[in-house]
Amino acid sequence: MLIDVANSEVSLTNRAALAEWNGVILGVLAHGQSAPVHLGKLLELAPGFAMGHALKGLSALMLGRRELYAAAEEASRTAQTALKAGGATKREHLWCDALQDWLGGKPSHAIARMEAAMKLNAADTISMKLSHGIRFILGDHIGMRQSVEAVIDAHGEDHALRGYALGCLAFAMEETGNYDEAERIGLMGLNYASDDAWGLHAVAHVYDMTHRPTKGIALIDDNLDAWGHCNNFRFHVWWHKALLHLDQGDMAQVLALYDTKIRSEKTDDYRDFSNASSLLVRLELEGVDVGDRWGELADLAETRTNDGCLTFADLHYMLALVGDNRADAATRMTARMAKDAKGDTEVADIMRDPGVAVTKGLAAFSDGRYETAFAQLRAAHPRFQNMGGSHAQRDVFERVTIEAGLRAGSLDATRALLEQRAGRREGAVDTFAETRLKMIDDARELQAVVAAE
């Protein structure tokens, strides 16, 4: 059998096909535009390579779009047919099983298959990356860290993919609050893999969470090679840059980045959509008039009210619907999420808690019913992690929760949330928190004056 760039056996017998498979692996790890090109060529050269079809199906599911489930199901059927022909490795069987698990509504079982593959070979970087990616979607930050830590020793100096493994470890370290190590490991990883966008963005997360915007902007500007080659992940890096400028109070620059980079391509990929909708909310919370920018997002969100693949995606669609005052569509979204929450899949579990309460809270906030909004969002707050994504991505919902508390006059409870938020950031008080704490202090002073009079 041939050995791929992840130091793992593959059933491929054609070295040209192996080269394409290695291209797929490198493309996935680097979030590069080349990955689907290599995958297409691979399946032309080796149509019976079950693992390639499994990756095609898993990739479709990661896109979080209901209409792509048919493509994932077709890929799974093709993969199972290929397995019946014989010759596949245990790792390849596990990948095909992972696809079936996720299609069956159990993405956590798909993670277990990837972890089983990593037990077969701890140097299997691509299985680690897929476990990492699915855990990220599910908000399993502790599992991400444990998973990568279990195999990092197998990615020594002589491993061709060491830099990408370090990038995953850096992100997991950041999400679990070990910011110094995340920064050190992420920067070290770039020395091994200069095109590792994930590792670069892990360090950008560190600078966002620890209120070091100038350093974060310089990191992104000085390392274009790490992310300039990316697929739509480059929009996410631009989004991070915009967040850092927002922390500096440079609203003009944030709007310019939104128009020329983040939303220059009006895609309906939920990841691009979440970048855009969450940034507009942040701007509006700072009193910035975003003009007619909500319109095109809300138009897309209206086509997604019945999607229901990922709670994280649905909640960002909801941001756009309430942002553009699409009350009827927002009502449909809320009703559909409540209906989906009654299911027995893992997605339904997340939709039920925290999804339904967050959706109701966003609708109430949009209507100016701040006490109701705060009650709903605060109740869901302890389980925000479950909606998936990163701390930086979920922070938009935390900001709305805090703003709802302020507007409802719940000053003590709102201060407690701000203190919890700072606690996750090593005590760092960013510009958002600083201004809200001042609002609370000013309100307290006013209350004292009124009481004295």
Secondary structure, DSSP 8 states (H G I E B T S, - for coil): -EE-TTS-EES---HHHHHHHHHHHHHHHTTBTTHHHHHHHHHHH-TT-HHHHHHHHHHHHHTT-GGGHHHHHHHHHHHHHHHHTS---HHHHHHHHHHHHHHTT-HHHHHHHHHHHHHH-TT-HHHHHHHHHHHHHHT-HHHHHHHHHHHGGGS-TT-TTHHHHHHHHHHHHHHTT-HHHHHHHHHHHHHH-TT-HHHHHHHHHHHHHTT-HHHHHHHHHHTHHHHTTBSTHHHHHHHHHHHHHHHHT-HHHHHHHIIIIITSS----HHHHHHHHHHHHHHHHTT---TTTHHHHHHHHHTTTT--S-HHHHHHHHHHHHHTT-HHHHHHHHHHHHHHTTSSSHHHHHIIIIIHHHHHHHHHHHTT-HHHHHHHHHHHGGGGGGG-S-HHHHHHHHHHHHHHHHHHT-HHHHHHHHHHHHHTTTT---HHHHHHHHHHHHHHHHHHHHHH-
